Structures are given as C-alpha cells and as structure tokens.
Amino acid sequence: MKLNNIDWNMMFEALKETLYMTLWTTIITFFLGLLIGLILFLTSKKNHLLLKLTNGIISSLVNVFRSIPFVILIILLVPYTKLLVGTMLGPTAALPALIVGAAPFYARLVVIGLKEVDKGVIEASKAMGANTIQVIYKVLIPESLPALLSGITVTCVMLVGYTALAGIIGAGGLGQLAYMDGFQRGRYEITFVSTLIILGIVFIIQLIGDSFTKLVDKR
C-alpha cells in the first residue's frame, strides 16, 4: 500500500468537510432534539385532549423519521434541500437530511433521560411554586444532564457514520473521498486512510463525551 500516492491536501479538505457536517448537525440536533424530547415528556401523561393529540402527532413523526434509512431520507429530502440551500451537493446541502435523521433519534434519548429524573424532586419543586419553565431549567435539565450528554455523544458518533453515507451521494467529506477517489478508482490506500481517520474521530468524540458525562454526573 503506497501512502505516498495520497493527496494529503485533499484528505485534509475532506476531514474539514466531515467535521463541519458533524459539528453543525450535532449543535442543531442537541437543541432541536432537546426541545422535541421535552415536549414529548411534558405531554406524555396529560389528560387534556389537545396535549394528548400533540404528543401523538409528534411521537408518530419521530417514529417515522427514525425508521427511514438515512440514504433514502437524503433522497426524499432532495427537493426541500434544493429549496433551502439551492443545491443538493456539498457539505451544507447535507445538513438538512443529517438534522432530520438525527434529531428524532436524540429526542427519544432525551425522553429516556428525563424519565430517569426522580419524580419526588419534580413534585417538590412544583409544591414550592415553580412553574413549568422553572421546572425545566432548574430540575429536569440539571438532573438529567449526564444522560443528555451521553445521548448526544451517541448521536454524534452516529452522525459521523451518516456523513460518510452522505458523502457517497455528493456531500463531500471523508465518505466521498473513500468511495469516489478510493474504492471506485481502485486506490484502496485512500479508502484505508479515510477509514482510519473516521475511526479516530469516533474515538475522540466518545472520549470527550464520556469525560463530560463523568464530570457532570453527581451520583
């Protein structure tokens, strides 16, 4: 395997594109997934018809988008991607599909994390006069923070794989480099090095995520 045949400038550009897609999608997914998860959690046991209907609709949408394979999801979102960013090629064009694919997944992890919060603490805060917003910011999020960080770490790792899939259909990044310039042209050293870099990114993300989770975990 001749590594000296690799264009390292191209490899570096592909790395930047992968990190760009992963970083921005993770940030947006964190806030969007947290919002969806909070809505699902807060409306899950309400008897009010409108709240039950809201929970049912959002829960159904989350389940639908979680079930669609990511490659198919990208294709389905092509018209909307073109409308939003003007093209279906490049790292920015991959962001809508990445967010739509990841946010429902993280929302479910958020719900799981919120359900682990001691109900006694929630009831105590309400008894002291806390409104819903105060319960969210002072109880739910702080108490479930380790689970939220663990969940976004898992989601971020998943997103690295999604960016590789998006690269196969023209989004750029290490996935496109490994497939287009590596596999299709028989230059397997490019595929090998791209894969190693992707694995390195995953290990670093997992290490950082685990470190922050342990830091905020007071148990």
Rosetta constraint file for C-alpha pairs under 8 A:
AtomPair CA 1 CA 188 HARMONIC 7.90 0.50
AtomPair CA 1 CA 189 HARMONIC 5.95 0.50
AtomPair CA 2 CA 6 HARMONIC 7.86 0.50
AtomPair CA 2 CA 189 HARMONIC 6.72 0.50
AtomPair CA 3 CA 189 HARMONIC 6.29 0.50
AtomPair CA 3 CA 190 HARMONIC 7.93 0.50
AtomPair CA 6 CA 11 HARMONIC 7.85 0.50
AtomPair CA 6 CA 189 HARMONIC 7.44 0.50
AtomPair CA 6 CA 190 HARMONIC 6.36 0.50
AtomPair CA 7 CA 11 HARMONIC 6.33 0.50
AtomPair CA 8 CA 12 HARMONIC 6.00 0.50
AtomPair CA 9 CA 13 HARMONIC 6.24 0.50
AtomPair CA 10 CA 14 HARMONIC 6.18 0.50
AtomPair CA 11 CA 15 HARMONIC 6.18 0.50
AtomPair CA 11 CA 174 HARMONIC 7.36 0.50
AtomPair CA 11 CA 177 HARMONIC 7.58 0.50
AtomPair CA 11 CA 194 HARMONIC 7.61 0.50
AtomPair CA 12 CA 16 HARMONIC 6.26 0.50
AtomPair CA 13 CA 17 HARMONIC 6.29 0.50
AtomPair CA 13 CA 173 HARMONIC 7.51 0.50
AtomPair CA 14 CA 18 HARMONIC 6.24 0.50
AtomPair CA 14 CA 172 HARMONIC 6.59 0.50
AtomPair CA 14 CA 173 HARMONIC 4.08 0.50
AtomPair CA 14 CA 174 HARMONIC 4.97 0.50
AtomPair CA 14 CA 177 HARMONIC 6.82 0.50
AtomPair CA 15 CA 19 HARMONIC 6.18 0.50
AtomPair CA 15 CA 173 HARMONIC 5.98 0.50
AtomPair CA 15 CA 174 HARMONIC 5.90 0.50
AtomPair CA 16 CA 20 HARMONIC 5.95 0.50
AtomPair CA 16 CA 173 HARMONIC 7.24 0.50
AtomPair CA 17 CA 21 HARMONIC 6.21 0.50
AtomPair CA 17 CA 91 HARMONIC 6.14 0.50
AtomPair CA 17 CA 172 HARMONIC 6.47 0.50
AtomPair CA 17 CA 173 HARMONIC 4.72 0.50
AtomPair CA 17 CA 174 HARMONIC 7.67 0.50
AtomPair CA 18 CA 22 HARMONIC 6.08 0.50
AtomPair CA 18 CA 91 HARMONIC 7.72 0.50
AtomPair CA 18 CA 160 HARMONIC 7.42 0.50
AtomPair CA 18 CA 163 HARMONIC 6.43 0.50
AtomPair CA 18 CA 164 HARMONIC 7.88 0.50
AtomPair CA 18 CA 172 HARMONIC 7.55 0.50
AtomPair CA 18 CA 173 HARMONIC 4.59 0.50
AtomPair CA 18 CA 174 HARMONIC 6.21 0.50
AtomPair CA 19 CA 23 HARMONIC 5.78 0.50
AtomPair CA 20 CA 24 HARMONIC 6.17 0.50
AtomPair CA 20 CA 91 HARMONIC 7.42 0.50
AtomPair CA 21 CA 25 HARMONIC 5.96 0.50
AtomPair CA 21 CA 91 HARMONIC 6.02 0.50
AtomPair CA 21 CA 92 HARMONIC 7.21 0.50
AtomPair CA 21 CA 94 HARMONIC 7.40 0.50
AtomPair CA 21 CA 95 HARMONIC 6.46 0.50
AtomPair CA 21 CA 163 HARMONIC 6.84 0.50
AtomPair CA 22 CA 26 HARMONIC 5.93 0.50
AtomPair CA 22 CA 156 HARMONIC 6.94 0.50
AtomPair CA 22 CA 159 HARMONIC 6.12 0.50
AtomPair CA 22 CA 160 HARMONIC 6.14 0.50
AtomPair CA 22 CA 163 HARMONIC 7.11 0.50
AtomPair CA 23 CA 27 HARMONIC 6.28 0.50
AtomPair CA 24 CA 28 HARMONIC 6.24 0.50
AtomPair CA 24 CA 95 HARMONIC 7.80 0.50
AtomPair CA 25 CA 29 HARMONIC 5.75 0.50
AtomPair CA 25 CA 95 HARMONIC 6.29 0.50
AtomPair CA 25 CA 98 HARMONIC 6.46 0.50
AtomPair CA 25 CA 99 HARMONIC 5.65 0.50
AtomPair CA 25 CA 159 HARMONIC 7.86 0.50
AtomPair CA 26 CA 30 HARMONIC 5.95 0.50
AtomPair CA 26 CA 99 HARMONIC 7.97 0.50
AtomPair CA 26 CA 152 HARMONIC 7.47 0.50
AtomPair CA 26 CA 155 HARMONIC 7.63 0.50
AtomPair CA 26 CA 156 HARMONIC 5.93 0.50
AtomPair CA 26 CA 159 HARMONIC 7.70 0.50
AtomPair CA 27 CA 31 HARMONIC 6.76 0.50
AtomPair CA 28 CA 32 HARMONIC 6.00 0.50
AtomPair CA 28 CA 99 HARMONIC 7.14 0.50
AtomPair CA 29 CA 33 HARMONIC 5.39 0.50
AtomPair CA 29 CA 34 HARMONIC 7.90 0.50
AtomPair CA 29 CA 99 HARMONIC 5.90 0.50
AtomPair CA 29 CA 102 HARMONIC 6.46 0.50
AtomPair CA 29 CA 103 HARMONIC 4.87 0.50
AtomPair CA 29 CA 106 HARMONIC 7.30 0.50
AtomPair CA 30 CA 34 HARMONIC 5.88 0.50
AtomPair CA 30 CA 103 HARMONIC 7.37 0.50
AtomPair CA 30 CA 106 HARMONIC 7.39 0.50
AtomPair CA 30 CA 152 HARMONIC 6.57 0.50
AtomPair CA 31 CA 35 HARMONIC 6.14 0.50
AtomPair CA 32 CA 36 HARMONIC 6.23 0.50
AtomPair CA 32 CA 103 HARMONIC 6.33 0.50
AtomPair CA 32 CA 107 HARMONIC 7.95 0.50
AtomPair CA 33 CA 37 HARMONIC 5.89 0.50
AtomPair CA 33 CA 103 HARMONIC 4.72 0.50
AtomPair CA 33 CA 104 HARMONIC 6.32 0.50
AtomPair CA 33 CA 105 HARMONIC 7.79 0.50
AtomPair CA 33 CA 106 HARMONIC 5.39 0.50
AtomPair CA 33 CA 107 HARMONIC 4.27 0.50
AtomPair CA 33 CA 110 HARMONIC 7.24 0.50
AtomPair CA 34 CA 38 HARMONIC 6.04 0.50
AtomPair CA 34 CA 106 HARMONIC 7.59 0.50
AtomPair CA 34 CA 107 HARMONIC 5.97 0.50
AtomPair CA 34 CA 110 HARMONIC 6.16 0.50
AtomPair CA 35 CA 39 HARMONIC 6.28 0.50
AtomPair CA 35 CA 107 HARMONIC 7.77 0.50
AtomPair CA 36 CA 40 HARMONIC 6.20 0.50
AtomPair CA 36 CA 58 HARMONIC 7.89 0.50
AtomPair CA 36 CA 104 HARMONIC 7.82 0.50
AtomPair CA 36 CA 107 HARMONIC 5.73 0.50
AtomPair CA 37 CA 41 HARMONIC 6.06 0.50
AtomPair CA 37 CA 106 HARMONIC 7.98 0.50
AtomPair CA 37 CA 107 HARMONIC 4.45 0.50
AtomPair CA 37 CA 108 HARMONIC 6.34 0.50
AtomPair CA 37 CA 109 HARMONIC 7.82 0.50
AtomPair CA 37 CA 110 HARMONIC 5.23 0.50
AtomPair CA 37 CA 111 HARMONIC 5.12 0.50
AtomPair CA 38 CA 42 HARMONIC 5.93 0.50
AtomPair CA 38 CA 110 HARMONIC 7.44 0.50
AtomPair CA 38 CA 111 HARMONIC 6.93 0.50
AtomPair CA 38 CA 114 HARMONIC 7.95 0.50
AtomPair CA 39 CA 43 HARMONIC 6.03 0.50
AtomPair CA 39 CA 55 HARMONIC 7.44 0.50
AtomPair CA 40 CA 44 HARMONIC 5.77 0.50
AtomPair CA 40 CA 55 HARMONIC 5.65 0.50
AtomPair CA 40 CA 58 HARMONIC 7.30 0.50
AtomPair CA 40 CA 59 HARMONIC 7.00 0.50
AtomPair CA 40 CA 111 HARMONIC 7.03 0.50
AtomPair CA 41 CA 111 HARMONIC 5.83 0.50
AtomPair CA 41 CA 114 HARMONIC 7.20 0.50
AtomPair CA 41 CA 115 HARMONIC 7.71 0.50
AtomPair CA 42 CA 46 HARMONIC 7.76 0.50
AtomPair CA 43 CA 51 HARMONIC 5.58 0.50
AtomPair CA 43 CA 52 HARMONIC 6.45 0.50
AtomPair CA 43 CA 54 HARMONIC 7.51 0.50
AtomPair CA 43 CA 55 HARMONIC 5.72 0.50
AtomPair CA 44 CA 52 HARMONIC 7.05 0.50
AtomPair CA 44 CA 55 HARMONIC 6.28 0.50
AtomPair CA 45 CA 52 HARMONIC 7.89 0.50
AtomPair CA 46 CA 51 HARMONIC 6.42 0.50
AtomPair CA 46 CA 52 HARMONIC 6.35 0.50
AtomPair CA 47 CA 51 HARMONIC 7.39 0.50
AtomPair CA 47 CA 52 HARMONIC 6.59 0.50
AtomPair CA 48 CA 52 HARMONIC 6.17 0.50
AtomPair CA 49 CA 53 HARMONIC 6.06 0.50
AtomPair CA 50 CA 54 HARMONIC 6.08 0.50
AtomPair CA 51 CA 55 HARMONIC 6.11 0.50
AtomPair CA 52 CA 56 HARMONIC 6.13 0.50
AtomPair CA 53 CA 57 HARMONIC 6.17 0.50
AtomPair CA 54 CA 58 HARMONIC 6.15 0.50
AtomPair CA 55 CA 59 HARMONIC 5.80 0.50
AtomPair CA 56 CA 60 HARMONIC 6.02 0.50
AtomPair CA 57 CA 61 HARMONIC 6.28 0.50
AtomPair CA 58 CA 62 HARMONIC 6.13 0.50
AtomPair CA 59 CA 63 HARMONIC 6.21 0.50
AtomPair CA 60 CA 64 HARMONIC 6.16 0.50
AtomPair CA 61 CA 65 HARMONIC 6.22 0.50
AtomPair CA 62 CA 66 HARMONIC 6.03 0.50
AtomPair CA 62 CA 104 HARMONIC 4.93 0.50
AtomPair CA 62 CA 105 HARMONIC 7.60 0.50
AtomPair CA 62 CA 107 HARMONIC 7.94 0.50
AtomPair CA 63 CA 67 HARMONIC 6.17 0.50
AtomPair CA 63 CA 104 HARMONIC 7.46 0.50
AtomPair CA 64 CA 68 HARMONIC 6.57 0.50
AtomPair CA 65 CA 100 HARMONIC 7.22 0.50
AtomPair CA 65 CA 101 HARMONIC 6.47 0.50
AtomPair CA 65 CA 104 HARMONIC 6.70 0.50
AtomPair CA 66 CA 101 HARMONIC 6.65 0.50
AtomPair CA 66 CA 102 HARMONIC 7.95 0.50
AtomPair CA 66 CA 104 HARMONIC 6.03 0.50
AtomPair CA 66 CA 105 HARMONIC 6.01 0.50
AtomPair CA 68 CA 72 HARMONIC 6.79 0.50
AtomPair CA 68 CA 73 HARMONIC 6.17 0.50
AtomPair CA 69 CA 73 HARMONIC 6.19 0.50
AtomPair CA 70 CA 74 HARMONIC 6.27 0.50
AtomPair CA 70 CA 97 HARMONIC 7.90 0.50
AtomPair CA 70 CA 101 HARMONIC 6.50 0.50
AtomPair CA 70 CA 162 HARMONIC 7.14 0.50
AtomPair CA 70 CA 165 HARMONIC 7.88 0.50
AtomPair CA 71 CA 75 HARMONIC 6.64 0.50
AtomPair CA 71 CA 165 HARMONIC 6.80 0.50
AtomPair CA 71 CA 166 HARMONIC 7.18 0.50
AtomPair CA 72 CA 76 HARMONIC 6.20 0.50
AtomPair CA 73 CA 77 HARMONIC 6.17 0.50
AtomPair CA 73 CA 97 HARMONIC 6.65 0.50
AtomPair CA 73 CA 101 HARMONIC 7.42 0.50
AtomPair CA 74 CA 78 HARMONIC 6.28 0.50
AtomPair CA 74 CA 94 HARMONIC 7.78 0.50
AtomPair CA 74 CA 97 HARMONIC 5.39 0.50
AtomPair CA 74 CA 166 HARMONIC 7.61 0.50
AtomPair CA 77 CA 81 HARMONIC 5.92 0.50
AtomPair CA 77 CA 96 HARMONIC 7.91 0.50
AtomPair CA 77 CA 97 HARMONIC 6.56 0.50
AtomPair CA 78 CA 82 HARMONIC 6.14 0.50
AtomPair CA 78 CA 88 HARMONIC 6.32 0.50
AtomPair CA 79 CA 83 HARMONIC 6.31 0.50
AtomPair CA 80 CA 84 HARMONIC 6.14 0.50
AtomPair CA 81 CA 85 HARMONIC 5.99 0.50
AtomPair CA 81 CA 86 HARMONIC 7.11 0.50
AtomPair CA 81 CA 87 HARMONIC 6.83 0.50
AtomPair CA 81 CA 88 HARMONIC 6.14 0.50
AtomPair CA 81 CA 93 HARMONIC 6.21 0.50
AtomPair CA 81 CA 94 HARMONIC 7.94 0.50
AtomPair CA 81 CA 96 HARMONIC 6.54 0.50
AtomPair CA 81 CA 97 HARMONIC 7.87 0.50
AtomPair CA 82 CA 86 HARMONIC 4.37 0.50
AtomPair CA 82 CA 87 HARMONIC 4.63 0.50
AtomPair CA 82 CA 88 HARMONIC 5.67 0.50
AtomPair CA 82 CA 93 HARMONIC 7.68 0.50
AtomPair CA 83 CA 87 HARMONIC 7.81 0.50
AtomPair CA 85 CA 92 HARMONIC 7.40 0.50
AtomPair CA 85 CA 93 HARMONIC 6.19 0.50
AtomPair CA 87 CA 93 HARMONIC 6.29 0.50
AtomPair CA 88 CA 93 HARMONIC 5.16 0.50
AtomPair CA 88 CA 94 HARMONIC 7.35 0.50
AtomPair CA 88 CA 170 HARMONIC 7.83 0.50
AtomPair CA 88 CA 171 HARMONIC 7.73 0.50
AtomPair CA 89 CA 93 HARMONIC 5.68 0.50
AtomPair CA 89 CA 94 HARMONIC 7.48 0.50
AtomPair CA 89 CA 169 HARMONIC 7.97 0.50
AtomPair CA 89 CA 170 HARMONIC 5.26 0.50
AtomPair CA 89 CA 171 HARMONIC 5.26 0.50
AtomPair CA 89 CA 172 HARMONIC 7.77 0.50
AtomPair CA 90 CA 94 HARMONIC 6.77 0.50
AtomPair CA 90 CA 170 HARMONIC 6.22 0.50
AtomPair CA 90 CA 171 HARMONIC 4.17 0.50
AtomPair CA 90 CA 172 HARMONIC 5.46 0.50
AtomPair CA 91 CA 95 HARMONIC 6.87 0.50
AtomPair CA 91 CA 171 HARMONIC 4.89 0.50
AtomPair CA 91 CA 172 HARMONIC 5.78 0.50
AtomPair CA 91 CA 173 HARMONIC 7.30 0.50
AtomPair CA 92 CA 171 HARMONIC 7.77 0.50
AtomPair CA 93 CA 171 HARMONIC 6.82 0.50
AtomPair CA 94 CA 98 HARMONIC 6.15 0.50
AtomPair CA 94 CA 163 HARMONIC 7.89 0.50
AtomPair CA 94 CA 166 HARMONIC 6.57 0.50
AtomPair CA 94 CA 171 HARMONIC 5.78 0.50
AtomPair CA 95 CA 99 HARMONIC 6.00 0.50
AtomPair CA 96 CA 100 HARMONIC 6.10 0.50
AtomPair CA 97 CA 101 HARMONIC 5.92 0.50
AtomPair CA 98 CA 102 HARMONIC 6.02 0.50
AtomPair CA 98 CA 159 HARMONIC 7.24 0.50
AtomPair CA 98 CA 162 HARMONIC 6.99 0.50
AtomPair CA 98 CA 163 HARMONIC 7.59 0.50
AtomPair CA 99 CA 103 HARMONIC 5.65 0.50
AtomPair CA 100 CA 104 HARMONIC 7.02 0.50
AtomPair CA 101 CA 105 HARMONIC 7.25 0.50
AtomPair CA 102 CA 106 HARMONIC 6.25 0.50
AtomPair CA 102 CA 155 HARMONIC 6.75 0.50
AtomPair CA 102 CA 159 HARMONIC 7.12 0.50
AtomPair CA 103 CA 107 HARMONIC 5.97 0.50
AtomPair CA 104 CA 108 HARMONIC 6.46 0.50
AtomPair CA 105 CA 109 HARMONIC 6.76 0.50
AtomPair CA 105 CA 155 HARMONIC 7.42 0.50
AtomPair CA 106 CA 110 HARMONIC 6.16 0.50
AtomPair CA 106 CA 151 HARMONIC 6.54 0.50
AtomPair CA 106 CA 152 HARMONIC 6.66 0.50
AtomPair CA 106 CA 155 HARMONIC 6.29 0.50
AtomPair CA 107 CA 111 HARMONIC 6.34 0.50
AtomPair CA 108 CA 112 HARMONIC 6.35 0.50
AtomPair CA 109 CA 113 HARMONIC 6.19 0.50
AtomPair CA 109 CA 147 HARMONIC 7.96 0.50
AtomPair CA 109 CA 148 HARMONIC 7.37 0.50
AtomPair CA 109 CA 151 HARMONIC 5.77 0.50
AtomPair CA 110 CA 114 HARMONIC 6.12 0.50
AtomPair CA 110 CA 147 HARMONIC 7.53 0.50
AtomPair CA 110 CA 148 HARMONIC 5.96 0.50
AtomPair CA 110 CA 151 HARMONIC 7.14 0.50
AtomPair CA 111 CA 115 HARMONIC 6.17 0.50
AtomPair CA 112 CA 116 HARMONIC 6.70 0.50
AtomPair CA 113 CA 117 HARMONIC 7.24 0.50
AtomPair CA 113 CA 144 HARMONIC 5.57 0.50
AtomPair CA 113 CA 147 HARMONIC 5.10 0.50
AtomPair CA 113 CA 148 HARMONIC 6.32 0.50
AtomPair CA 114 CA 140 HARMONIC 6.39 0.50
AtomPair CA 114 CA 141 HARMONIC 7.73 0.50
AtomPair CA 114 CA 144 HARMONIC 5.73 0.50
AtomPair CA 116 CA 144 HARMONIC 7.13 0.50
AtomPair CA 117 CA 121 HARMONIC 7.76 0.50
AtomPair CA 117 CA 122 HARMONIC 7.90 0.50
AtomPair CA 117 CA 140 HARMONIC 6.74 0.50
AtomPair CA 117 CA 143 HARMONIC 6.11 0.50
AtomPair CA 117 CA 144 HARMONIC 6.18 0.50
AtomPair CA 118 CA 122 HARMONIC 6.83 0.50
AtomPair CA 119 CA 123 HARMONIC 6.16 0.50
AtomPair CA 120 CA 124 HARMONIC 5.98 0.50
AtomPair CA 121 CA 125 HARMONIC 6.24 0.50
AtomPair CA 121 CA 139 HARMONIC 7.44 0.50
AtomPair CA 122 CA 126 HARMONIC 6.39 0.50
AtomPair CA 122 CA 135 HARMONIC 6.92 0.50
AtomPair CA 122 CA 139 HARMONIC 6.66 0.50
AtomPair CA 122 CA 140 HARMONIC 7.62 0.50
AtomPair CA 123 CA 127 HARMONIC 6.11 0.50
AtomPair CA 124 CA 128 HARMONIC 6.33 0.50
AtomPair CA 125 CA 129 HARMONIC 6.70 0.50
AtomPair CA 125 CA 130 HARMONIC 5.58 0.50
AtomPair CA 125 CA 135 HARMONIC 6.76 0.50
AtomPair CA 125 CA 139 HARMONIC 7.73 0.50
AtomPair CA 126 CA 130 HARMONIC 4.82 0.50
AtomPair CA 126 CA 131 HARMONIC 6.70 0.50
AtomPair CA 126 CA 135 HARMONIC 7.33 0.50
AtomPair CA 130 CA 134 HARMONIC 5.56 0.50
AtomPair CA 130 CA 135 HARMONIC 6.09 0.50
AtomPair CA 131 CA 135 HARMONIC 6.16 0.50
AtomPair CA 132 CA 136 HARMONIC 6.24 0.50
AtomPair CA 133 CA 137 HARMONIC 6.31 0.50
AtomPair CA 134 CA 138 HARMONIC 5.57 0.50
AtomPair CA 134 CA 139 HARMONIC 7.52 0.50
AtomPair CA 135 CA 139 HARMONIC 5.09 0.50
AtomPair CA 135 CA 140 HARMONIC 6.22 0.50
AtomPair CA 136 CA 140 HARMONIC 4.82 0.50
AtomPair CA 136 CA 141 HARMONIC 5.94 0.50
AtomPair CA 137 CA 141 HARMONIC 5.71 0.50
AtomPair CA 137 CA 142 HARMONIC 7.06 0.50
AtomPair CA 138 CA 142 HARMONIC 6.32 0.50
AtomPair CA 139 CA 143 HARMONIC 5.77 0.50
AtomPair CA 140 CA 144 HARMONIC 5.99 0.50
AtomPair CA 141 CA 145 HARMONIC 5.65 0.50
AtomPair CA 144 CA 148 HARMONIC 6.15 0.50
AtomPair CA 145 CA 149 HARMONIC 6.07 0.50
AtomPair CA 145 CA 213 HARMONIC 7.87 0.50
AtomPair CA 145 CA 216 HARMONIC 7.06 0.50
AtomPair CA 145 CA 217 HARMONIC 7.69 0.50
AtomPair CA 146 CA 150 HARMONIC 6.08 0.50
AtomPair CA 146 CA 213 HARMONIC 4.95 0.50
AtomPair CA 146 CA 214 HARMONIC 7.33 0.50
AtomPair CA 146 CA 216 HARMONIC 6.01 0.50
AtomPair CA 146 CA 217 HARMONIC 5.43 0.50
AtomPair CA 147 CA 151 HARMONIC 5.95 0.50
AtomPair CA 147 CA 213 HARMONIC 7.62 0.50
AtomPair CA 148 CA 152 HARMONIC 6.22 0.50
AtomPair CA 149 CA 153 HARMONIC 6.15 0.50
AtomPair CA 149 CA 209 HARMONIC 6.70 0.50
AtomPair CA 149 CA 212 HARMONIC 7.29 0.50
AtomPair CA 149 CA 213 HARMONIC 5.80 0.50
AtomPair CA 150 CA 154 HARMONIC 6.40 0.50
AtomPair CA 150 CA 209 HARMONIC 6.48 0.50
AtomPair CA 150 CA 210 HARMONIC 6.89 0.50
AtomPair CA 150 CA 213 HARMONIC 6.10 0.50
AtomPair CA 151 CA 155 HARMONIC 6.17 0.50
AtomPair CA 152 CA 156 HARMONIC 5.90 0.50
AtomPair CA 153 CA 157 HARMONIC 6.26 0.50
AtomPair CA 153 CA 205 HARMONIC 6.86 0.50
AtomPair CA 153 CA 206 HARMONIC 6.33 0.50
AtomPair CA 153 CA 209 HARMONIC 5.25 0.50
AtomPair CA 153 CA 210 HARMONIC 7.74 0.50
AtomPair CA 154 CA 158 HARMONIC 6.28 0.50
AtomPair CA 154 CA 206 HARMONIC 7.71 0.50
AtomPair CA 155 CA 159 HARMONIC 6.14 0.50
AtomPair CA 156 CA 160 HARMONIC 6.52 0.50
AtomPair CA 156 CA 205 HARMONIC 7.43 0.50
AtomPair CA 157 CA 161 HARMONIC 7.01 0.50
AtomPair CA 157 CA 202 HARMONIC 5.68 0.50
AtomPair CA 157 CA 205 HARMONIC 6.82 0.50
AtomPair CA 157 CA 206 HARMONIC 7.25 0.50
AtomPair CA 158 CA 162 HARMONIC 6.40 0.50
AtomPair CA 159 CA 163 HARMONIC 6.09 0.50
AtomPair CA 160 CA 164 HARMONIC 6.54 0.50
AtomPair CA 160 CA 198 HARMONIC 7.35 0.50
AtomPair CA 160 CA 201 HARMONIC 7.92 0.50
AtomPair CA 160 CA 202 HARMONIC 7.16 0.50
AtomPair CA 161 CA 165 HARMONIC 6.50 0.50
AtomPair CA 162 CA 166 HARMONIC 6.12 0.50
AtomPair CA 163 CA 167 HARMONIC 6.06 0.50
AtomPair CA 163 CA 171 HARMONIC 7.79 0.50
AtomPair CA 163 CA 173 HARMONIC 7.20 0.50
AtomPair CA 163 CA 175 HARMONIC 6.76 0.50
AtomPair CA 164 CA 168 HARMONIC 6.79 0.50
AtomPair CA 164 CA 173 HARMONIC 7.02 0.50
AtomPair CA 164 CA 174 HARMONIC 6.34 0.50
AtomPair CA 164 CA 175 HARMONIC 3.75 0.50
AtomPair CA 164 CA 176 HARMONIC 6.78 0.50
AtomPair CA 165 CA 169 HARMONIC 7.43 0.50
AtomPair CA 165 CA 175 HARMONIC 6.32 0.50
AtomPair CA 166 CA 170 HARMONIC 6.77 0.50
AtomPair CA 166 CA 171 HARMONIC 5.37 0.50
AtomPair CA 166 CA 172 HARMONIC 7.56 0.50
AtomPair CA 166 CA 175 HARMONIC 7.28 0.50
AtomPair CA 166 CA 176 HARMONIC 7.72 0.50
AtomPair CA 167 CA 171 HARMONIC 4.39 0.50
AtomPair CA 167 CA 172 HARMONIC 4.73 0.50
AtomPair CA 167 CA 173 HARMONIC 5.82 0.50
AtomPair CA 167 CA 174 HARMONIC 7.06 0.50
AtomPair CA 167 CA 175 HARMONIC 4.66 0.50
AtomPair CA 167 CA 176 HARMONIC 4.02 0.50
AtomPair CA 167 CA 177 HARMONIC 7.63 0.50
AtomPair CA 168 CA 172 HARMONIC 7.79 0.50
AtomPair CA 168 CA 175 HARMONIC 6.07 0.50
AtomPair CA 168 CA 176 HARMONIC 4.83 0.50
AtomPair CA 168 CA 179 HARMONIC 6.37 0.50
AtomPair CA 168 CA 180 HARMONIC 7.27 0.50
AtomPair CA 169 CA 176 HARMONIC 7.47 0.50
AtomPair CA 170 CA 176 HARMONIC 6.60 0.50
AtomPair CA 171 CA 176 HARMONIC 7.10 0.50
AtomPair CA 172 CA 176 HARMONIC 5.21 0.50
AtomPair CA 172 CA 177 HARMONIC 7.20 0.50
AtomPair CA 173 CA 177 HARMONIC 6.44 0.50
AtomPair CA 174 CA 178 HARMONIC 5.92 0.50
AtomPair CA 174 CA 194 HARMONIC 5.72 0.50
AtomPair CA 174 CA 195 HARMONIC 7.88 0.50
AtomPair CA 174 CA 198 HARMONIC 7.41 0.50
AtomPair CA 175 CA 179 HARMONIC 6.17 0.50
AtomPair CA 175 CA 194 HARMONIC 7.50 0.50
AtomPair CA 176 CA 180 HARMONIC 5.55 0.50
AtomPair CA 176 CA 181 HARMONIC 7.49 0.50
AtomPair CA 177 CA 181 HARMONIC 5.18 0.50
AtomPair CA 177 CA 182 HARMONIC 6.35 0.50
AtomPair CA 177 CA 190 HARMONIC 7.38 0.50
AtomPair CA 177 CA 191 HARMONIC 7.37 0.50
AtomPair CA 177 CA 194 HARMONIC 7.37 0.50
AtomPair CA 178 CA 182 HARMONIC 4.72 0.50
AtomPair CA 178 CA 183 HARMONIC 6.27 0.50
AtomPair CA 178 CA 190 HARMONIC 5.88 0.50
AtomPair CA 178 CA 191 HARMONIC 4.13 0.50
AtomPair CA 178 CA 192 HARMONIC 7.63 0.50
AtomPair CA 178 CA 194 HARMONIC 5.78 0.50
AtomPair CA 178 CA 195 HARMONIC 7.42 0.50
AtomPair CA 179 CA 183 HARMONIC 4.80 0.50
AtomPair CA 179 CA 184 HARMONIC 6.11 0.50
AtomPair CA 179 CA 191 HARMONIC 6.80 0.50
AtomPair CA 180 CA 184 HARMONIC 5.34 0.50
AtomPair CA 180 CA 185 HARMONIC 7.03 0.50
AtomPair CA 181 CA 185 HARMONIC 5.77 0.50
AtomPair CA 181 CA 187 HARMONIC 6.92 0.50
AtomPair CA 181 CA 190 HARMONIC 7.16 0.50
AtomPair CA 182 CA 186 HARMONIC 5.93 0.50
AtomPair CA 182 CA 187 HARMONIC 4.51 0.50
AtomPair CA 182 CA 188 HARMONIC 5.24 0.50
AtomPair CA 182 CA 189 HARMONIC 7.02 0.50
AtomPair CA 182 CA 190 HARMONIC 4.92 0.50
AtomPair CA 182 CA 191 HARMONIC 4.90 0.50
AtomPair CA 183 CA 187 HARMONIC 6.14 0.50
AtomPair CA 183 CA 188 HARMONIC 5.87 0.50
AtomPair CA 183 CA 191 HARMONIC 6.33 0.50
AtomPair CA 187 CA 191 HARMONIC 7.18 0.50
AtomPair CA 188 CA 192 HARMONIC 6.06 0.50
AtomPair CA 189 CA 193 HARMONIC 6.11 0.50
AtomPair CA 190 CA 194 HARMONIC 5.99 0.50
AtomPair CA 191 CA 195 HARMONIC 6.06 0.50
AtomPair CA 192 CA 196 HARMONIC 6.30 0.50
AtomPair CA 193 CA 197 HARMONIC 6.24 0.50
AtomPair CA 194 CA 198 HARMONIC 6.22 0.50
AtomPair CA 195 CA 199 HARMONIC 6.18 0.50
AtomPair CA 196 CA 200 HARMONIC 6.15 0.50
AtomPair CA 197 CA 201 HARMONIC 6.22 0.50
AtomPair CA 198 CA 202 HARMONIC 6.31 0.50
AtomPair CA 199 CA 203 HARMONIC 6.23 0.50
AtomPair CA 200 CA 204 HARMONIC 6.19 0.50
AtomPair CA 201 CA 205 HARMONIC 6.13 0.50
AtomPair CA 202 CA 206 HARMONIC 6.12 0.50
AtomPair CA 203 CA 207 HARMONIC 6.08 0.50
AtomPair CA 204 CA 208 HARMONIC 6.13 0.50
AtomPair CA 205 CA 209 HARMONIC 5.96 0.50
AtomPair CA 206 CA 210 HARMONIC 5.96 0.50
AtomPair CA 207 CA 211 HARMONIC 6.13 0.50
AtomPair CA 208 CA 212 HARMONIC 6.31 0.50
AtomPair CA 209 CA 213 HARMONIC 6.11 0.50
AtomPair CA 210 CA 214 HARMONIC 6.18 0.50
AtomPair CA 211 CA 215 HARMONIC 6.18 0.50
AtomPair CA 212 CA 216 HARMONIC 6.38 0.50
AtomPair CA 213 CA 217 HARMONIC 6.04 0.50
